[in-house]
């Protein structure tokens, strides 16, 4: 199985294969990256010309198999496996595999081991954290130096209760002391852990010909993905358990599993494709009826493990591993794994994988295009100092992953800021998913946010549907109008934000999510909390960082900039030719209070452009804003003194501009005394 695992690309494993004369015939990308070489620089070269200290020529000469040897490659410790490749008993090549021990996640363990025994190094394959795999490592004296979290969870122990103790004190039935004593390798042994059956591998760790430790790896057989196969095996023979490593679907690998009588219990899709057979044509048949040259009956008879044998399948060379499967010392089945050596010739089998991958990529791209942020920071226009400060703060927040609460009146551009923050963040290639919490009824909001399983309710889609949180995985979810979310949904949202997991409506398993949350509201959440309309704990979960967008009436200096940009954009949309706005019309726009903010401004400008275009005018004037004129000067909701004051303020502003800000000159233009002007300037807040 070492050969099979090695031929798969792995960023921690460097692989080289040589022919019977020591010339390199295959290498993987990791090998090339380590030596900073291209493939054409290596293939066909004698191995020691590339790796001067290589011992593969010695393996070719002696046919020996080296396992778990520590070796230096480019100054990095690696665990080296070397073995000959045999065909009809003759050596036709050799394989070398180096697994780097300084992989991420192993640093702390390596330091611990080195402190204990300088020369001690461990199998990197065992460092995989998986809920389906447990491992334990001991030193030469049987003292535990490492155990993964899954194993500790199974035993109900902590790291402090395990590391440094003798293996038999923790797992009384362990065979590792025997491995340390004999140096043997146990493969495909069935072993119970907490009542659950596992496939266990035990092997010594060797350095300079001496055993310096041992490792046991166990993989649970009740893992998802193996269940269908397990059911099939149990129907065939109750005690049969297969090697879980064989369950890998790969276009380069074929496998077949038989029970103790030689009847096929499983065959992977790649093998079926090669033989041009269907599953029902194979399962339950005697192995020699399907594969007349199979060596599995011999393995069942002798219990012999056959490694690195070469056979031909459909005229193509493969490296074959055949091994028995044991339980309680009895052979209960056997497995053949074959891996093609002519990797370039696997294109036929890659097509099926490639087609699936293409479909997946198309689906991912559709999601990305559907759920993508449209606006960037350069689209947020304004010269007002408060607005610039808000924009600068938003840009700084885009560099973090903190939850953001955006507040501001309706129409101020809260959504635009959310888009811009996502587009400037490290998540910009991932989805940006918006949901309006006020637009959906409560009974639909939950399924939209969290998704649903098939049959969850009447009308649920076949196969179910992912929710917005799932769609936003690794990206950003924008919860607009969060203040309008019903209280019952607030409780569920809080749970999702705390646990970082969602559970679909009608589902039973939690789904882990990684999303950044941006929420927005135009409501006063603090007052809503006092009125018990908004959960306090959710408020504090959302209000990690607050971004307040100023209303347009407080940034009137931005109106000319916004109008200029709006005229360009709307002209393009409507195919009109209105190119400018009159001075008086701009004054009118700046004098209005804009309760609908930028959204109202955009609607007003678009209406004015339509009116001007109908009259074949190329400039916007006051007459193109009839509703605004009426609202400004003849707003019947205002009292007469309020209307007079509004007009008086505009007249003073106009006079100040005409006088260039000179107060004395302004008073003369208005025909009033300077002291009267100063009183009015103070009254209307125009001192500066």
C-alpha positions as CSV (number, residue, x, y, z in Angstrom):
1,X,0.0,0.0,0.0
2,X,3.0,2.3,0.4
3,X,3.5,2.3,-3.4
4,X,-0.2,3.1,-4.0
5,X,-0.2,5.9,-1.5
6,X,3.0,7.3,-2.8
7,X,1.8,7.6,-6.4
8,X,-0.9,10.0,-5.3
9,X,0.2,13.7,-5.4
10,X,0.8,15.0,-1.9
11,X,2.5,18.2,-0.9
12,X,4.4,16.4,1.9
13,X,5.5,13.4,-0.2
14,X,8.3,13.4,-2.8
15,X,8.3,10.4,-5.1
16,X,10.8,9.0,-7.6
17,X,10.6,5.8,-9.7
18,X,13.6,4.3,-11.6
19,X,13.9,1.5,-14.1
20,X,16.1,-1.6,-13.6
21,X,19.2,0.4,-14.6
22,X,18.6,3.2,-12.2
23,X,17.3,5.8,-14.7
24,X,14.4,7.9,-13.5
25,X,11.1,7.1,-15.2
26,X,8.6,8.9,-13.0
27,X,8.6,11.8,-10.5
28,X,5.9,13.8,-8.8
29,X,5.5,17.6,-8.6
30,X,6.6,17.7,-5.0
31,X,10.0,16.2,-6.0
32,X,10.4,18.7,-8.7
33,X,9.5,21.6,-6.4
34,X,12.0,20.5,-3.8
35,X,14.9,20.3,-6.3
36,X,13.7,23.3,-8.3
37,X,13.7,21.3,-11.5
38,X,11.5,20.8,-14.5
39,X,10.3,17.4,-15.5
40,X,12.4,17.3,-18.6
41,X,15.5,18.0,-16.5
42,X,14.9,14.7,-14.5
43,X,13.2,12.0,-16.6
44,X,15.8,9.7,-18.2
45,X,18.6,10.9,-15.9
46,X,20.5,8.5,-13.6
47,X,19.1,8.8,-10.1
48,X,22.4,9.7,-8.4
49,X,23.0,12.5,-10.8
50,X,19.9,14.1,-9.4
51,X,20.0,12.8,-5.8
52,X,23.7,12.0,-5.1
53,X,23.0,10.1,-1.9
54,X,20.1,8.0,-3.3
55,X,20.2,4.3,-2.2
56,X,17.8,3.2,-5.0
57,X,20.8,1.6,-6.9
58,X,21.5,-0.5,-3.8
59,X,17.8,-1.5,-3.7
60,X,18.0,-2.6,-7.3
61,X,21.1,-4.7,-6.5
62,X,19.9,-6.3,-3.3
63,X,16.1,-6.3,-3.8
64,X,15.7,-5.2,-0.2
65,X,12.8,-3.2,1.1
66,X,13.7,-0.2,3.4
67,X,10.8,1.0,5.6
68,X,10.6,4.0,8.0
69,X,14.2,5.2,7.5
70,X,15.1,8.8,8.5
71,X,16.9,10.7,5.8
72,X,17.9,14.3,5.1
73,X,16.5,15.9,1.9
74,X,17.6,19.5,1.2
75,X,18.2,19.9,4.9
76,X,14.8,18.7,6.0
77,X,14.0,15.4,7.9
78,X,12.0,13.0,5.9
79,X,10.7,9.4,6.4
80,X,12.0,7.3,3.5
81,X,10.6,4.2,2.1
82,X,12.5,2.4,-0.7
83,X,11.5,-0.8,-2.4
84,X,12.1,-2.8,-5.6
85,X,9.4,-3.2,-8.3
86,X,9.1,-6.9,-9.3
87,X,7.8,-8.6,-12.4
88,X,7.8,-12.4,-12.7
89,X,10.3,-12.4,-9.8
90,X,12.7,-10.1,-11.6
91,X,13.6,-6.5,-10.5
92,X,12.4,-4.1,-13.2
93,X,12.7,-0.9,-11.2
94,X,12.6,0.7,-7.7
95,X,10.6,3.3,-5.9
96,X,11.7,5.9,-3.4
97,X,9.3,7.9,-1.3
98,X,10.2,10.7,1.1
99,X,7.6,12.1,3.5
100,X,8.5,15.4,5.1
101,X,8.1,15.5,8.9
102,X,8.0,19.3,9.2
103,X,4.4,19.6,7.9
104,X,2.0,22.0,9.4
105,X,0.4,20.6,12.6
106,X,3.3,18.4,13.4
107,X,5.6,21.2,14.8
108,X,4.6,20.8,18.4
109,X,4.7,17.1,18.3
110,X,8.1,17.0,16.6
111,X,9.5,19.4,19.2
112,X,8.2,17.1,21.9
113,X,9.7,14.1,20.3
114,X,13.1,15.7,19.8
115,X,13.2,16.8,23.4
116,X,12.7,13.2,24.4
117,X,15.0,11.6,22.0
118,X,17.0,13.5,19.5
119,X,17.0,10.9,16.8
120,X,13.3,10.2,17.0
121,X,11.2,10.9,14.0
122,X,7.7,9.7,13.1
123,X,5.5,8.7,10.3
124,X,3.9,11.8,8.8
125,X,0.9,9.8,7.6
126,X,-0.1,9.3,11.3
127,X,-0.3,13.1,11.9
128,X,-3.6,13.3,10.0
129,X,-6.4,14.5,12.3
130,X,-9.5,12.7,11.2
131,X,-12.7,11.7,13.0
132,X,-12.3,8.3,11.3
133,X,-8.7,7.7,12.3
134,X,-6.9,7.1,15.5
135,X,-3.1,6.8,16.1
136,X,-0.7,6.4,18.9
137,X,3.1,6.6,18.8
138,X,5.6,5.2,21.3
139,X,9.3,5.5,21.7
140,X,11.7,2.5,21.9
141,X,10.7,1.9,25.6
142,X,7.0,1.8,24.8
143,X,6.3,5.2,26.3
144,X,3.6,7.2,24.5
145,X,4.9,10.3,22.8
146,X,1.9,11.2,20.8
147,X,-1.8,10.3,20.4
148,X,-4.3,12.2,18.2
149,X,-7.4,13.9,19.5
150,X,-9.8,11.4,18.0
151,X,-8.2,8.6,19.9
152,X,-8.1,10.6,23.2
153,X,-11.8,11.4,22.7
154,X,-12.5,7.7,22.2
155,X,-10.7,6.8,25.4
156,X,-12.1,9.7,27.3
157,X,-8.6,11.0,28.2
158,X,-6.7,14.2,27.9
159,X,-3.2,14.7,26.5
160,X,-1.8,15.1,30.0
161,X,-3.2,11.7,31.0
162,X,-1.7,9.9,28.0
163,X,1.7,11.4,26.9
164,X,4.6,10.0,28.9
165,X,2.8,6.9,30.1
166,X,3.6,3.3,29.2
167,X,1.4,2.1,26.4
168,X,-0.1,-0.9,28.2
169,X,-1.1,1.3,31.1
170,X,-3.4,3.2,28.7
171,X,-4.3,0.5,26.2
172,X,-3.8,-2.8,27.9
173,X,-4.2,-4.9,24.8
174,X,-1.8,-3.0,22.6
175,X,0.5,-5.0,20.4
176,X,3.1,-2.2,20.1
177,X,5.5,-3.7,22.7
178,X,5.6,-6.8,20.5
179,X,6.3,-4.7,17.4
180,X,9.2,-3.0,19.3
181,X,10.5,-6.4,20.2
182,X,10.1,-8.2,16.9
183,X,10.2,-5.4,14.3
184,X,7.3,-7.0,12.4
185,X,4.7,-5.0,10.4
186,X,1.0,-5.7,11.0
187,X,-1.3,-4.8,8.2
188,X,-5.1,-5.2,7.8
189,X,-5.7,-6.5,11.2
190,X,-9.2,-6.1,12.7
191,X,-9.1,-4.4,16.1
192,X,-12.0,-3.2,18.4
193,X,-11.9,0.3,20.0
194,X,-14.7,1.1,22.3
195,X,-16.8,-1.6,20.7
196,X,-16.2,-0.2,17.1
197,X,-14.2,-2.3,14.7
198,X,-11.2,-0.7,13.0
199,X,-8.6,-1.7,10.5
200,X,-5.2,-1.4,12.3
201,X,-1.7,-1.0,10.9
202,X,1.3,-1.4,13.3
203,X,4.9,-0.8,12.3
204,X,8.3,-0.1,13.8
205,X,10.1,3.2,13.2
206,X,13.7,2.5,12.3
207,X,16.8,4.7,12.1
208,X,20.3,3.6,11.3
209,X,19.0,0.0,11.4
210,X,17.7,0.3,14.9
211,X,14.1,0.4,16.2
212,X,13.6,3.8,17.9
213,X,9.8,3.6,18.2
214,X,6.5,2.2,16.8
215,X,3.2,3.5,15.6
216,X,-0.3,2.1,15.4
217,X,-2.9,3.5,13.1
218,X,-6.5,2.5,13.2
219,X,-9.3,3.5,10.8
220,X,-12.9,3.1,11.8
221,X,-15.0,1.0,9.4
222,X,-18.3,2.7,10.1
223,X,-17.3,5.9,8.3
224,X,-19.7,7.5,5.9
225,X,-18.9,6.6,2.4
226,X,-18.1,3.0,3.4
227,X,-21.6,2.2,4.6
228,X,-23.0,0.9,1.3
229,X,-20.0,-1.3,0.8
230,X,-20.1,-2.5,4.4
231,X,-23.7,-3.4,4.1
232,X,-22.9,-5.5,1.0
233,X,-20.1,-7.2,2.7
234,X,-22.2,-8.0,5.8
235,X,-24.9,-9.5,3.6
236,X,-22.3,-11.7,2.0
237,X,-20.5,-12.7,5.2
238,X,-21.2,-11.2,8.6
239,X,-17.6,-11.1,9.9
240,X,-16.1,-9.6,6.7
241,X,-14.5,-6.2,7.0
242,X,-12.5,-4.5,4.2
243,X,-9.5,-2.3,4.1
244,X,-10.8,1.2,4.2
245,X,-7.9,2.6,2.2
246,X,-9.2,0.6,-0.8
247,X,-12.3,2.8,-0.8
248,X,-10.5,5.6,-2.7
249,X,-11.9,6.3,-6.1
250,X,-9.1,7.3,-8.4
251,X,-8.7,7.2,-12.2
252,X,-5.2,5.7,-11.6
253,X,-6.2,3.0,-9.1
254,X,-8.3,-0.1,-9.4
255,X,-9.3,-2.5,-6.6
256,X,-11.3,-5.6,-6.1
257,X,-12.2,-7.2,-2.7
258,X,-13.2,-10.9,-2.2
259,X,-14.5,-12.8,0.8
260,X,-12.8,-15.9,2.2
261,X,-14.3,-18.1,-0.5
262,X,-13.1,-15.9,-3.3
263,X,-16.4,-14.3,-4.2
264,X,-16.3,-10.6,-5.1
265,X,-17.8,-8.2,-2.6
266,X,-16.6,-4.9,-4.1
267,X,-14.9,-3.4,-7.1
268,X,-14.4,0.3,-7.8
269,X,-15.8,2.2,-10.7
270,X,-12.5,2.6,-12.5
271,X,-12.0,-1.2,-12.6
272,X,-15.6,-1.7,-13.8
273,X,-14.9,0.9,-16.6
274,X,-11.8,-0.9,-17.7
275,X,-13.6,-4.3,-17.8
276,X,-16.7,-2.6,-19.4
277,X,-18.9,-4.3,-16.8
278,X,-21.5,-3.1,-14.4
279,X,-21.5,-3.6,-10.6
280,X,-24.3,-6.2,-10.8
281,X,-22.2,-8.2,-13.3
282,X,-19.4,-8.5,-10.8
283,X,-20.5,-8.5,-7.2
284,X,-21.2,-12.1,-5.9
285,X,-19.3,-13.7,-8.8
286,X,-16.2,-15.9,-8.2
287,X,-13.0,-13.9,-8.8
288,X,-11.6,-16.2,-11.5
289,X,-14.8,-16.0,-13.5
290,X,-14.2,-12.3,-13.9
291,X,-10.4,-12.2,-13.7
292,X,-9.0,-15.5,-14.8
293,X,-5.4,-14.5,-13.9
294,X,-6.2,-13.1,-10.5
295,X,-3.7,-14.0,-7.7
296,X,-6.3,-13.5,-4.9
297,X,-7.1,-17.3,-4.5
298,X,-3.4,-17.9,-3.8
299,X,-3.4,-15.1,-1.2
300,X,-6.5,-16.6,0.5
301,X,-4.7,-20.0,0.5
302,X,-1.2,-18.9,1.7
303,X,-1.9,-15.6,3.5
304,X,1.1,-14.2,1.7
305,X,1.4,-10.5,1.0
306,X,2.5,-9.6,-2.5
307,X,3.9,-6.1,-2.9
308,X,5.3,-4.2,-5.9
309,X,4.4,-6.9,-8.4
310,X,3.8,-5.8,-12.0
311,X,0.9,-7.1,-13.9
312,X,-0.9,-6.1,-17.1
313,X,-4.5,-4.9,-17.2
314,X,-5.9,-4.3,-20.7
315,X,-2.3,-4.2,-22.0
316,X,-1.1,-1.6,-19.5
317,X,1.5,-2.1,-16.8
318,X,0.3,-1.7,-13.2
319,X,1.9,-2.0,-9.8
320,X,-0.1,-4.5,-7.8
321,X,-0.5,-5.1,-4.1
322,X,-2.3,-8.2,-2.9
323,X,-2.9,-8.9,0.7
324,X,-5.2,-11.0,3.0
325,X,-7.7,-9.4,5.5
326,X,-7.5,-11.0,8.9
327,X,-9.9,-11.1,11.9
328,X,-8.9,-13.0,15.1
329,X,-6.0,-14.5,13.3
330,X,-8.2,-16.0,10.5
331,X,-8.2,-14.9,6.9
332,X,-11.7,-13.6,6.1
333,X,-11.0,-12.1,2.7
334,X,-8.4,-10.6,0.4
335,X,-7.9,-7.4,-1.7
336,X,-6.0,-6.5,-4.8
337,X,-5.0,-2.8,-5.4
338,X,-3.4,-1.9,-8.7
339,X,-2.0,1.4,-9.7
340,X,-1.2,2.3,-13.3
341,X,2.4,3.3,-14.0
342,X,1.6,5.0,-17.3
343,X,-0.1,7.9,-15.6
344,X,-0.2,9.8,-18.9
345,X,-2.3,7.0,-20.3
346,X,-5.0,7.4,-17.7
347,X,-6.6,10.2,-19.7
348,X,-9.6,8.0,-20.6
349,X,-10.4,7.5,-17.0
350,X,-9.6,11.1,-16.2
351,X,-12.4,12.2,-18.5
352,X,-15.1,11.1,-16.2
353,X,-13.4,12.9,-13.3
354,X,-12.8,15.9,-15.5
355,X,-16.4,16.1,-16.6
356,X,-17.6,16.0,-13.0
357,X,-15.0,18.6,-12.0
358,X,-16.1,20.8,-14.9
359,X,-19.8,20.5,-13.8
360,X,-18.7,21.4,-10.2
361,X,-16.7,24.4,-11.4
362,X,-19.6,25.6,-13.5
363,X,-21.9,25.4,-10.5
364,X,-19.3,27.2,-8.4
365,X,-18.9,29.9,-11.0
366,X,-22.7,30.3,-11.3
367,X,-22.8,30.8,-7.5
368,X,-19.9,33.3,-7.6
369,X,-21.5,35.3,-10.5
370,X,-25.0,35.2,-8.9
371,X,-23.7,36.1,-5.5
372,X,-21.0,38.7,-6.1
373,X,-20.5,42.2,-4.8
374,X,-21.1,44.9,-7.5
375,X,-19.6,48.0,-5.9
376,X,-16.1,49.0,-4.8
377,X,-14.8,51.8,-2.7
378,X,-14.1,53.9,-5.8
379,X,-17.9,53.8,-6.5
380,X,-18.5,55.6,-3.1
381,X,-18.3,59.2,-4.1
382,X,-18.1,62.3,-1.9
383,X,-15.8,65.1,-0.7
384,X,-17.5,65.7,2.6
385,X,-14.9,65.2,5.4
386,X,-17.3,63.1,7.5
387,X,-18.1,60.9,4.5
388,X,-14.4,60.5,3.7
389,X,-13.7,59.5,7.3
390,X,-16.5,56.9,7.2
391,X,-15.2,55.5,3.9
392,X,-11.7,55.3,5.3
393,X,-12.9,53.4,8.4
394,X,-14.8,51.0,6.2
395,X,-11.7,50.3,4.1
396,X,-9.7,49.5,7.3
397,X,-12.5,47.1,8.4
398,X,-12.3,45.3,5.1
399,X,-8.8,44.1,6.2
400,X,-10.3,42.3,9.2
401,X,-12.9,39.5,9.6
402,X,-14.9,41.1,12.4
403,X,-18.7,41.4,12.2
404,X,-19.9,44.8,11.2
405,X,-23.1,46.6,11.9
406,X,-23.9,49.4,9.4
407,X,-26.4,52.0,10.5
408,X,-27.9,54.9,8.7
409,X,-31.1,56.3,7.4
410,X,-32.8,54.7,4.4
411,X,-31.1,55.4,1.1
412,X,-27.7,56.5,2.5
413,X,-25.9,53.6,0.8
414,X,-25.5,51.0,3.5
415,X,-25.6,48.2,1.0
416,X,-23.0,49.9,-1.2
417,X,-20.6,50.0,1.8
418,X,-21.2,46.3,2.4
419,X,-20.4,45.4,-1.2
420,X,-17.2,47.6,-1.1
421,X,-16.0,46.0,2.2
422,X,-16.4,42.5,0.7
423,X,-14.7,43.4,-2.6
424,X,-11.7,44.9,-0.7
425,X,-11.4,41.9,1.7
426,X,-9.4,38.7,1.4
427,X,-12.8,37.0,0.7
428,X,-13.4,38.9,-2.5
429,X,-13.3,35.8,-4.8
430,X,-15.9,34.1,-2.6
431,X,-19.7,34.7,-2.7
432,X,-21.3,37.9,-1.4
433,X,-24.8,36.9,-0.4
434,X,-27.5,39.4,0.5
435,X,-30.8,38.7,2.2
436,X,-33.4,41.3,3.1
437,X,-34.7,40.3,6.5
438,X,-37.8,42.5,6.1
439,X,-38.8,41.2,2.7
440,X,-39.7,37.6,3.6
441,X,-42.4,36.3,6.0
442,X,-41.1,34.5,9.0
443,X,-42.0,31.0,7.8
444,X,-39.9,31.5,4.7
445,X,-37.0,33.4,6.3
446,X,-35.7,30.3,8.2
447,X,-35.5,28.1,5.1
448,X,-33.9,31.0,3.0
449,X,-31.3,31.6,5.7
450,X,-30.5,28.0,6.7
451,X,-31.8,25.9,3.8
452,X,-34.0,22.8,3.9
453,X,-33.8,19.1,3.3
454,X,-36.0,17.2,0.8
455,X,-39.5,16.6,2.3
456,X,-39.0,19.2,5.0
457,X,-42.4,20.7,4.1
458,X,-44.9,20.7,1.3
459,X,-43.4,22.1,-1.8
460,X,-39.8,21.5,-0.7
461,X,-37.5,20.8,-3.7
462,X,-36.3,17.3,-4.4
463,X,-32.8,17.0,-3.0
464,X,-33.4,20.0,-0.7
465,X,-31.8,23.5,-1.0
466,X,-28.8,25.1,0.6
467,X,-29.5,28.3,2.6
468,X,-27.9,31.7,2.2
469,X,-25.3,30.9,4.9
470,X,-24.2,27.8,3.1
471,X,-24.0,29.7,-0.2
472,X,-21.9,32.3,1.5
473,X,-19.4,29.8,2.8
474,X,-15.9,31.4,2.8
475,X,-17.4,34.6,1.8
476,X,-19.7,37.3,3.2
477,X,-23.4,37.3,4.1
478,X,-25.1,40.7,4.2
479,X,-28.2,40.8,6.5
480,X,-30.0,43.9,5.4
481,X,-32.8,45.4,7.5
482,X,-31.7,43.2,10.5
483,X,-33.9,45.3,12.8
484,X,-37.0,43.9,11.1
485,X,-36.1,40.2,11.8
486,X,-38.7,38.5,13.9
487,X,-37.6,37.6,17.5
488,X,-37.9,33.8,17.0
489,X,-35.5,34.1,14.0
490,X,-33.2,36.3,16.0
491,X,-32.7,33.4,18.5
492,X,-31.8,31.0,15.7
493,X,-29.5,33.5,14.1
494,X,-27.7,34.1,17.4
495,X,-27.1,30.3,17.6
496,X,-25.6,30.2,14.1
497,X,-23.3,33.1,14.8
498,X,-22.1,31.5,18.0
499,X,-21.6,28.0,16.8
500,X,-20.6,28.8,13.2
501,X,-22.9,25.9,12.1
502,X,-26.3,25.7,10.5
503,X,-28.8,23.0,10.4
504,X,-31.2,22.9,7.5
505,X,-35.0,22.8,8.1
506,X,-35.9,19.1,8.4
507,X,-32.2,18.2,8.7
508,X,-30.4,16.2,11.4
509,X,-26.7,17.1,10.9
510,X,-25.0,20.4,11.5
511,X,-23.1,22.0,8.6
512,X,-20.0,24.0,9.4
513,X,-19.8,27.4,7.9
514,X,-17.2,30.1,7.5
515,X,-18.7,33.4,6.7
516,X,-18.2,37.1,7.5
517,X,-21.4,38.8,8.7
518,X,-22.3,42.3,7.8
519,X,-25.7,43.5,9.1
520,X,-27.4,46.8,8.3
521,X,-30.4,48.7,9.7
522,X,-32.1,52.1,9.6
523,X,-33.8,51.4,12.9
524,X,-32.7,52.4,16.5
525,X,-31.7,48.9,17.8
526,X,-30.9,50.4,21.2
527,X,-34.5,51.6,21.6
528,X,-35.7,48.3,20.2
529,X,-33.8,46.4,22.9
530,X,-35.5,48.6,25.6
531,X,-38.8,47.8,24.0
532,X,-37.8,44.1,23.9
533,X,-38.2,44.0,20.2
534,X,-34.6,43.1,19.6
535,X,-32.4,40.6,21.5
536,X,-29.7,42.2,23.5
537,X,-27.3,39.2,23.1
538,X,-27.7,39.3,19.3
539,X,-27.2,43.1,19.3
540,X,-23.8,42.7,21.1
541,X,-22.9,39.8,18.7
542,X,-23.6,42.0,15.7
543,X,-22.3,45.3,17.1
544,X,-18.6,44.3,17.2
545,X,-17.7,47.2,14.9
546,X,-20.2,49.9,14.0
547,X,-20.2,52.0,10.8
548,X,-22.6,54.9,10.7
549,X,-23.3,56.4,7.3
550,X,-24.1,60.2,7.4
551,X,-27.4,61.4,5.8
552,X,-27.2,63.4,2.6
553,X,-28.5,66.6,4.4
554,X,-25.3,66.6,6.5
555,X,-23.1,66.3,3.4
556,X,-24.6,68.8,1.0
557,X,-21.1,69.5,-0.4
558,X,-21.3,66.0,-2.0
559,X,-24.4,66.8,-4.0
560,X,-22.6,68.4,-7.0
561,X,-20.2,65.3,-7.2
562,X,-23.1,62.9,-6.9
563,X,-25.3,64.7,-9.4
564,X,-22.4,64.9,-12.0
565,X,-21.9,61.1,-11.7
566,X,-25.6,60.4,-11.8
567,X,-26.1,62.4,-15.0
568,X,-23.4,60.3,-16.7
569,X,-24.8,57.0,-15.5
570,X,-28.4,57.8,-16.3
571,X,-27.5,59.2,-19.7
572,X,-25.9,55.8,-20.5
573,X,-28.9,53.9,-19.2
574,X,-31.5,56.0,-21.0
575,X,-29.5,56.9,-24.0
576,X,-30.1,60.6,-23.4
577,X,-27.8,63.6,-23.9
578,X,-28.4,65.8,-20.9
579,X,-24.8,67.0,-20.1
580,X,-25.1,69.6,-17.3
581,X,-27.1,71.2,-14.6
582,X,-27.7,74.9,-14.1
583,X,-26.3,76.8,-11.1
584,X,-29.8,77.6,-9.7
585,X,-30.9,74.1,-10.1
586,X,-27.9,72.9,-8.2
587,X,-28.6,75.5,-5.4
588,X,-32.1,74.1,-5.3
589,X,-30.8,70.6,-4.8
590,X,-28.5,71.7,-2.1
591,X,-31.2,73.5,-0.2
592,X,-33.5,70.4,0.0
593,X,-33.3,68.2,3.2
594,X,-33.4,64.9,1.3
595,X,-35.3,62.6,3.7
596,X,-34.8,59.7,1.2
597,X,-31.1,60.5,0.9
598,X,-29.0,59.4,-2.1
599,X,-31.7,57.1,-3.3
600,X,-34.2,60.0,-3.5
601,X,-31.6,62.2,-5.2
602,X,-31.0,59.5,-7.9
603,X,-34.8,59.2,-8.5
604,X,-35.1,63.0,-8.7
605,X,-32.2,63.4,-11.2
606,X,-33.5,60.6,-13.4
607,X,-37.0,62.2,-13.5
608,X,-35.5,65.5,-14.4
609,X,-33.4,64.0,-17.2
610,X,-36.5,62.5,-18.7
611,X,-38.3,65.8,-18.6
612,X,-35.4,67.7,-20.1
613,X,-34.9,65.0,-22.8
614,X,-38.6,65.3,-23.8
615,X,-38.2,69.0,-24.2
616,X,-34.9,68.4,-26.2
617,X,-32.9,70.3,-23.6
618,X,-29.3,69.4,-22.8
619,X,-29.2,71.0,-19.4
620,X,-31.2,70.5,-16.2
621,X,-32.8,73.6,-14.8
622,X,-35.2,74.5,-12.0
623,X,-38.2,73.7,-14.1
624,X,-37.1,70.1,-14.4
625,X,-37.5,69.7,-10.6
626,X,-41.2,70.8,-10.2
627,X,-41.9,68.6,-7.1
628,X,-38.7,69.9,-5.5
629,X,-39.6,73.5,-6.1
630,X,-43.0,72.9,-4.6
631,X,-41.5,71.1,-1.6
632,X,-38.9,73.8,-1.0
633,X,-40.9,76.9,-1.4
634,X,-44.6,75.9,-0.9
635,X,-44.5,73.1,1.5
636,X,-48.0,73.3,3.0
637,X,-46.9,71.2,6.0
638,X,-44.7,74.1,7.2
639,X,-46.0,77.2,8.9
640,X,-45.7,80.6,7.3
641,X,-42.8,81.7,9.5
642,X,-40.9,78.5,8.7
643,X,-41.4,79.0,5.0
644,X,-40.2,82.7,5.3
645,X,-37.2,81.6,7.3
646,X,-36.3,78.9,4.7
647,X,-36.5,81.5,1.9
648,X,-34.5,84.1,3.9
649,X,-31.7,81.6,4.6
650,X,-31.4,80.7,0.9
651,X,-31.2,84.5,0.0
652,X,-28.5,85.0,2.6
653,X,-26.5,82.0,1.3
654,X,-26.7,83.3,-2.2
655,X,-25.6,86.8,-1.2
656,X,-22.6,85.4,0.8
657,X,-21.5,83.5,-2.3
658,X,-21.9,86.6,-4.5
659,X,-19.8,88.6,-2.0
660,X,-17.1,85.9,-1.7
661,X,-17.9,85.4,2.0
662,X,-17.3,89.1,2.8
663,X,-19.8,90.0,5.5
664,X,-19.8,93.8,5.0
665,X,-20.3,93.4,1.2
666,X,-23.1,90.8,1.9
667,X,-24.9,93.2,4.2
668,X,-24.8,95.9,1.5
669,X,-26.2,93.4,-1.1
670,X,-29.0,92.5,1.2
671,X,-29.7,96.1,2.2
672,X,-29.4,95.5,6.0
673,X,-27.0,96.6,8.7
674,X,-24.0,94.4,9.5
675,X,-25.2,93.7,13.0
676,X,-28.5,92.4,11.6
677,X,-26.6,90.2,9.2
678,X,-24.5,88.7,12.0
679,X,-27.7,87.9,14.0
680,X,-29.2,86.1,11.1
681,X,-25.9,84.3,10.4
682,X,-25.9,83.1,13.9
683,X,-29.6,82.1,13.7
684,X,-29.2,80.0,10.6
685,X,-25.8,78.5,11.6
686,X,-23.9,80.3,8.8
687,X,-21.2,82.0,10.8
688,X,-18.5,80.1,9.0
